[in-house]
Every structure is written in C-alpha cells, then in structure tokens.
C-alpha cells in the first residue's frame, strides 16, 4: 500500500511540475498552426534519435524494433520508400481541443469532434507516398479518392466518422493531414496568416526554437474546474492561461517549462502551491543551495518505496524555479544518473 501511494504521489508531483515553466528566448510561431488550435505537439525525430543520450541507452534500436513488428506500419513505410529515422525532419500536431476524451456525459462524448492537423517535414517522394496510400486503401477496402480544390490536388482517406484529407507540397517539403479540408489547403498555401490565439501564441513564444520536442496548450476549463476542488488552488484556477513543456536532447535532457497567468499575484500563488503540494522540501529561490542529502555514488540495494524517495530527492536537486511578469518558469536537467534511477538501475549499469 505504501509503495502504491508513493508511486501515485510521484506521478502527481511530476505532472504538477510539468505545468510550471521556464523563460527562454522567443522563437517564430510555426505557420501551420491554425487560428483555433488550443494544443500543439512537436518533435524532431532525427535530433532525438541521433542524440548520444538516446543512443547510449539503446532507445533508438528499441523503437526501430517496435516499428518493424507492426506489419501495417512497416508495409506502408516500405511502399513509400520512407525511412522515418532519417527522412522525417519534424512532426507537428495541432488540435482544436486538448487530446483527452471527455467521459461521463454521453452527449458530451457524442459531440466530441476535435479537428487536427499533422504536418510532416522532410525528404519525401510524392509518387511513392501516393502509391503507399493507394495500396493501403485498397488493402483495407477503403480506396483513396483524389479531389481538386482550386489549384491543389488532395487525397481523401475514408476514415470512420470523418474523412482525412492529405496534401503534399514539394515546395515546402511537407505532407499535411487534417480532418478539415480547409486546413490542408491553408497549409499548402504556406500556412495561416492569423496564427493561433494570443494565449497559445504567448506560450509558444517562450520556446527557443532548438527544442528536440515540445508540448504547448491553453489551460482547459476541465482542468480549472478540477483545481477549484482544492481550497489552496481555487483562488488562482481561473487566472491560468497557458503552458509549455520543451526538451533539448543531447548527451543529457535539458527540460524547460512555463505556466502563464493573468497577473503576478496568481503566479506567486501557483509557486507557493507547488512548494506545498508537490515538493515541500524544495526551496524555489533560483540559485539557492538546497539542504538535500547527497546520494552515494553506488547506493545500496533499495526496495521500491526507497527508490521512489531517492529518485524524488535527485529530481528536486535539479529543479530551478524563477518568477517573471505573469509567468512561472522552471528548468530541469536530467542526466544518465537520474535516468538510471528511474529505470531502477545503479548508475552506470544497463
């Protein structure tokens, strides 16, 4: 029971800390994010998979093996002549809702119809991609249709509930998929001039532009309502605007995150809330020495609960908070030692 509580507590703490944030120089907003998007996910597969941290742990080989065992995926990649580990430079996913299916009210579930865009940038061969799409459609009994939308040719995948439209741009070296035709056309024209709303735009503006991956979104009403159930969070719940979590992966993982709010008072309330609820021993003043017990280089054998506590101490030692106007910032570095502990290994051992 104590172990289960420890695991649950650790998960809650990690989630809360991911909603805190870190200041970084502003970067350009991706032009393929539509005006009504409230959630964005982005990754650079090449940068991630070729990093020394990922390679040293064998995670790149693990992913390749996983893909090789998925016959439909492997078949499509072979027909398209596509190597996802070398030819896909970036993947962008933008959605009009936070990607969590609502539960409870049947009417809410029935009317839950999010719109999305997927933009793949890289080195593609249009003819091979179309060939792979047509083969997959034929084998699944749902032939791919070709339609003309003004000056652009689109392909329609007859997916249940809502068709998916595909557009290929040789000029932009990109492939676009969306369940709204107008979104694919907008991407083929070079992107959306208006860009996302102010809250999401401000959140994305915190990124440096060199992240290996990031997530960003506005604060959904469901999360605000959840926070209001907590007396300590009720006062600032409605003032939260948006969040971003990013990571640059090299020989270590440099994580940055931030949470924006409507005023400085609510930012300080969030900081106090995190200190109280997430990691009480953590001193949030940036640069201040933390009175934490150092772990030995070779810790003794530990049970699950002790390992969770030890990992939390190591995690806390790497967290740095800072407060700026209407923004709570967080910076975190994950190195081999902590990853070993998270996997239950002693440092340096596979």
C-alpha positions as CSV (number, residue, x, y, z in Angstrom):
1,X,0.0,0.0,0.0
2,X,2.8,2.4,0.9
3,X,4.5,1.6,-2.4
4,X,1.3,2.3,-4.4
5,X,0.9,5.6,-2.5
6,X,4.5,6.5,-3.3
7,X,4.0,5.8,-7.0
8,X,0.8,7.8,-7.1
9,X,2.4,10.7,-5.2
10,X,5.4,10.8,-7.6
11,X,3.2,10.8,-10.6
12,X,1.1,13.7,-9.3
13,X,4.3,15.7,-8.4
14,X,5.8,15.2,-11.9
15,X,2.6,16.3,-13.6
16,X,2.3,19.4,-11.4
17,X,5.9,20.3,-12.1
18,X,5.4,19.9,-15.8
19,X,2.9,22.7,-15.6
20,X,5.4,25.1,-14.2
21,X,7.6,27.0,-16.7
22,X,11.0,28.3,-17.7
23,X,11.9,31.5,-19.6
24,X,13.6,31.1,-22.9
25,X,14.2,33.4,-25.9
26,X,11.2,33.8,-28.1
27,X,11.0,31.7,-31.4
28,X,9.0,32.1,-34.5
29,X,5.5,30.5,-34.4
30,X,5.0,27.6,-36.8
31,X,2.9,28.9,-39.7
32,X,1.0,25.6,-39.9
33,X,-0.8,26.1,-36.6
34,X,-4.4,27.1,-37.3
35,X,-6.1,30.0,-35.6
36,X,-8.5,27.9,-33.5
37,X,-5.8,25.5,-32.2
38,X,-5.5,25.1,-28.4
39,X,-2.9,22.3,-28.2
40,X,0.3,21.7,-30.1
41,X,2.9,18.9,-30.1
42,X,6.1,19.0,-32.0
43,X,9.2,16.7,-32.3
44,X,12.3,16.5,-34.4
45,X,12.8,12.7,-34.8
46,X,16.3,13.0,-36.3
47,X,17.6,15.2,-33.5
48,X,16.0,12.9,-30.8
49,X,17.1,9.6,-32.2
50,X,20.6,10.6,-33.1
51,X,21.3,12.2,-29.7
52,X,24.0,10.5,-27.7
53,X,21.7,10.1,-24.7
54,X,19.1,8.1,-26.7
55,X,21.7,6.0,-28.5
56,X,23.6,5.2,-25.3
57,X,20.5,3.7,-23.7
58,X,19.5,1.8,-26.8
59,X,16.1,3.5,-27.1
60,X,16.7,4.2,-30.8
61,X,17.1,0.5,-31.5
62,X,14.1,-0.3,-29.3
63,X,11.9,2.0,-31.4
64,X,13.2,0.5,-34.7
65,X,12.4,-3.0,-33.4
66,X,8.9,-1.9,-32.3
67,X,8.1,-0.4,-35.8
68,X,9.5,-3.5,-37.5
69,X,7.0,-5.7,-35.6
70,X,4.0,-3.6,-36.8
71,X,3.2,-5.1,-40.2
72,X,0.8,-2.3,-41.4
73,X,3.2,0.4,-40.4
74,X,6.2,-1.4,-41.8
75,X,4.4,-2.2,-45.0
76,X,3.4,1.5,-45.6
77,X,6.9,2.7,-45.0
78,X,8.4,0.1,-47.4
79,X,5.8,1.0,-50.1
80,X,6.5,4.7,-49.6
81,X,10.3,4.2,-49.6
82,X,10.4,6.1,-46.4
83,X,12.8,5.8,-43.5
84,X,11.3,7.7,-40.5
85,X,14.6,7.7,-38.7
86,X,16.5,9.7,-41.4
87,X,13.9,11.3,-43.7
88,X,11.5,12.9,-41.3
89,X,12.9,16.2,-40.0
90,X,9.9,17.3,-37.9
91,X,6.4,16.4,-36.9
92,X,3.8,18.9,-35.9
93,X,0.4,18.1,-34.5
94,X,-2.1,20.9,-33.8
95,X,-5.6,20.3,-32.3
96,X,-8.7,22.3,-31.5
97,X,-9.1,20.5,-28.2
98,X,-6.8,19.1,-25.5
99,X,-6.3,15.5,-26.6
100,X,-8.2,13.8,-23.7
101,X,-11.6,12.3,-24.5
102,X,-14.3,13.6,-22.1
103,X,-16.1,11.0,-20.0
104,X,-19.3,10.9,-18.1
105,X,-22.0,12.8,-20.0
106,X,-23.0,10.7,-23.1
107,X,-24.0,13.9,-25.0
108,X,-20.5,15.4,-24.4
109,X,-18.8,12.3,-25.7
110,X,-21.1,12.1,-28.7
111,X,-20.4,15.7,-29.7
112,X,-16.7,15.4,-29.1
113,X,-15.3,16.1,-32.5
114,X,-11.8,17.6,-32.4
115,X,-10.2,19.0,-35.5
116,X,-6.5,18.3,-36.1
117,X,-3.6,19.0,-38.4
118,X,-0.5,16.9,-38.8
119,X,2.5,18.4,-40.7
120,X,5.4,16.2,-41.6
121,X,8.5,18.0,-42.9
122,X,11.4,16.0,-44.5
123,X,12.7,14.4,-47.6
124,X,9.6,12.8,-49.3
125,X,9.0,11.3,-52.7
126,X,5.4,12.3,-53.6
127,X,4.8,9.4,-56.1
128,X,5.9,6.8,-53.6
129,X,3.7,8.3,-50.9
130,X,0.7,8.3,-53.1
131,X,1.5,4.7,-54.1
132,X,1.6,3.7,-50.5
133,X,-1.6,5.5,-49.6
134,X,-3.4,3.8,-52.5
135,X,-2.1,0.3,-51.6
136,X,-3.1,0.8,-48.0
137,X,-6.6,2.0,-49.0
138,X,-7.1,-0.9,-51.4
139,X,-6.0,-3.5,-48.8
140,X,-8.3,-2.0,-46.2
141,X,-11.3,-1.9,-48.6
142,X,-11.4,1.9,-48.4
143,X,-10.0,3.2,-51.7
144,X,-8.3,6.6,-51.6
145,X,-10.1,9.3,-53.6
146,X,-8.5,12.2,-55.4
147,X,-10.2,15.6,-55.5
148,X,-9.3,19.0,-56.8
149,X,-9.6,22.0,-54.5
150,X,-8.8,25.1,-56.6
151,X,-5.2,24.9,-57.7
152,X,-4.4,22.0,-55.3
153,X,-4.8,18.2,-55.5
154,X,-5.9,16.5,-52.3
155,X,-6.4,12.9,-51.5
156,X,-9.2,11.7,-49.2
157,X,-8.8,8.8,-46.8
158,X,-12.3,7.4,-45.9
159,X,-11.7,7.1,-42.2
160,X,-14.7,6.3,-40.0
161,X,-16.6,9.3,-38.5
162,X,-14.7,11.9,-40.5
163,X,-12.6,11.7,-43.7
164,X,-8.9,12.7,-43.5
165,X,-7.5,14.9,-46.3
166,X,-3.9,14.7,-47.4
167,X,-1.9,17.3,-49.3
168,X,1.7,17.1,-50.5
169,X,3.9,20.1,-51.1
170,X,7.2,19.6,-52.9
171,X,8.0,23.3,-52.5
172,X,7.6,23.2,-48.7
173,X,9.0,19.6,-48.5
174,X,6.0,18.7,-46.3
175,X,3.0,16.4,-46.1
176,X,-0.2,17.6,-44.4
177,X,-3.1,15.6,-43.0
178,X,-6.2,17.0,-41.4
179,X,-9.9,16.2,-40.9
180,X,-10.9,19.6,-42.3
181,X,-10.3,20.2,-46.0
182,X,-9.7,24.0,-45.5
183,X,-6.8,23.3,-43.1
184,X,-4.9,21.2,-45.7
185,X,-5.5,24.0,-48.3
186,X,-4.3,26.6,-45.8
187,X,-1.0,24.7,-45.2
188,X,-0.5,24.2,-48.9
189,X,-0.8,27.9,-49.4
190,X,2.1,28.4,-47.0
191,X,0.3,28.5,-43.6
192,X,-2.2,30.5,-41.6
193,X,-1.5,34.3,-41.6
194,X,-3.5,34.9,-38.4
195,X,-1.8,32.1,-36.4
196,X,-3.0,30.8,-33.1
197,X,-4.8,32.8,-30.4
198,X,-3.0,35.1,-28.1
199,X,-2.7,32.7,-25.1
200,X,-1.3,29.9,-27.2
201,X,0.9,32.3,-29.2
202,X,2.4,33.7,-26.0
203,X,3.1,30.2,-24.7
204,X,4.8,29.2,-28.0
205,X,6.8,32.4,-27.9
206,X,8.6,31.2,-24.8
207,X,10.4,28.4,-26.8
208,X,14.0,28.8,-28.1
209,X,13.4,27.2,-31.4
210,X,16.0,24.5,-30.9
211,X,14.0,22.0,-28.8
212,X,14.0,18.4,-29.8
213,X,10.4,18.2,-28.7
214,X,7.7,20.3,-27.1
215,X,4.1,20.4,-26.0
216,X,2.1,23.6,-25.5
217,X,-1.5,24.4,-24.9
218,X,-4.1,26.7,-23.3
219,X,-5.5,25.7,-19.9
220,X,-8.7,23.7,-20.5
221,X,-11.8,24.5,-18.5
222,X,-11.9,20.9,-17.2
223,X,-8.5,21.4,-15.5
224,X,-9.6,24.7,-14.0
225,X,-12.7,23.1,-12.6
226,X,-10.5,20.3,-11.2
227,X,-8.3,22.8,-9.4
228,X,-11.2,24.6,-7.9
229,X,-12.0,21.4,-5.8
230,X,-8.8,22.2,-4.0
231,X,-9.1,25.0,-1.5
232,X,-5.5,26.0,-1.9
233,X,-5.9,26.3,-5.7
234,X,-9.3,27.8,-6.0
235,X,-8.2,31.4,-5.9
236,X,-5.8,31.2,-8.9
237,X,-7.5,28.4,-11.0
238,X,-9.5,30.8,-13.3
239,X,-6.4,33.0,-13.9
240,X,-4.2,30.4,-15.5
241,X,-3.8,31.0,-19.3
242,X,-1.4,28.5,-21.0
243,X,1.6,26.2,-20.5
244,X,4.6,24.9,-22.5
245,X,7.0,22.0,-21.8
246,X,10.1,21.6,-24.0
247,X,13.2,19.5,-24.1
248,X,16.5,19.6,-25.9
249,X,18.2,16.2,-26.0
250,X,22.0,15.9,-26.5
251,X,24.1,13.9,-24.0
252,X,21.5,14.9,-21.4
253,X,17.9,16.2,-21.4
254,X,17.6,19.9,-20.8
255,X,13.9,20.5,-19.9
256,X,12.2,23.8,-19.8
257,X,8.6,24.6,-18.9
258,X,6.4,27.5,-18.1
259,X,3.0,28.4,-16.9
260,X,1.5,31.8,-17.8
261,X,-1.2,33.6,-15.8
262,X,-3.2,36.8,-15.8
263,X,-1.3,38.6,-13.0
264,X,1.8,38.3,-10.9
265,X,-0.2,37.6,-7.7
266,X,-1.6,34.3,-9.1
267,X,1.9,33.3,-10.4
268,X,3.2,33.6,-6.8
269,X,0.2,31.6,-5.6
270,X,1.0,28.8,-8.0
271,X,4.6,28.8,-6.9
272,X,3.5,28.5,-3.2
273,X,1.0,25.8,-4.2
274,X,3.7,23.8,-5.9
275,X,6.1,24.1,-3.0
276,X,3.4,23.0,-0.6
277,X,1.7,20.2,-2.6
278,X,4.4,18.9,-4.9
279,X,7.8,19.1,-3.3
280,X,7.5,20.6,0.2
281,X,11.3,20.4,0.9
282,X,12.1,22.2,-2.3
283,X,13.4,25.8,-2.0
284,X,12.3,27.6,-5.1
285,X,14.7,30.5,-5.0
286,X,16.8,30.3,-8.1
287,X,20.5,29.5,-7.3
288,X,20.0,29.0,-3.6
289,X,21.7,25.9,-2.2
290,X,19.4,23.2,-1.2
291,X,19.8,21.3,2.0
292,X,19.4,17.9,0.5
293,X,21.1,14.7,1.5
294,X,23.5,13.6,-1.3
295,X,23.1,10.1,-2.6
296,X,26.2,7.9,-2.6
297,X,27.8,7.1,-6.0
298,X,26.8,3.4,-5.5
299,X,23.6,3.3,-3.5
300,X,22.8,0.1,-1.7
301,X,20.0,-2.2,-2.9
302,X,16.7,-0.5,-2.3
303,X,13.1,-1.5,-2.2
304,X,10.6,0.2,-4.5
305,X,9.5,2.8,-1.9
306,X,13.1,3.8,-1.0
307,X,14.0,4.1,-4.7
308,X,11.0,6.4,-5.3
309,X,12.1,8.6,-2.4
310,X,15.7,8.6,-3.6
311,X,14.6,9.5,-7.2
312,X,12.5,12.4,-5.9
313,X,15.5,13.8,-4.0
314,X,17.6,13.6,-7.1
315,X,14.8,15.2,-9.2
316,X,14.4,18.0,-6.7
317,X,18.1,18.8,-6.7
318,X,17.9,19.6,-10.4
319,X,14.8,21.8,-10.4
320,X,15.2,25.6,-10.7
321,X,12.2,28.0,-10.3
322,X,12.0,31.6,-11.3
323,X,9.2,34.2,-11.4
324,X,8.8,36.7,-14.1
325,X,5.9,39.0,-15.1
326,X,2.8,36.8,-15.3
327,X,5.0,33.7,-15.8
328,X,6.3,30.9,-13.5
329,X,9.4,29.4,-15.0
330,X,11.1,26.0,-14.4
331,X,14.4,24.5,-15.6
332,X,15.4,20.9,-15.2
333,X,18.4,18.8,-16.3
334,X,18.1,15.0,-16.5
335,X,21.4,13.2,-16.8
336,X,22.3,9.5,-17.0
337,X,22.4,9.0,-13.3
338,X,18.8,10.0,-12.7
339,X,17.6,8.1,-15.8
340,X,19.3,5.0,-14.3
341,X,17.5,5.6,-11.0
342,X,14.1,6.0,-12.8
343,X,14.7,2.6,-14.5
344,X,15.7,1.0,-11.3
345,X,19.4,0.6,-12.2
346,X,22.5,1.7,-10.3
347,X,24.3,4.5,-12.2
348,X,26.5,3.2,-15.0
349,X,24.8,-0.2,-15.2
350,X,22.5,-1.1,-18.1
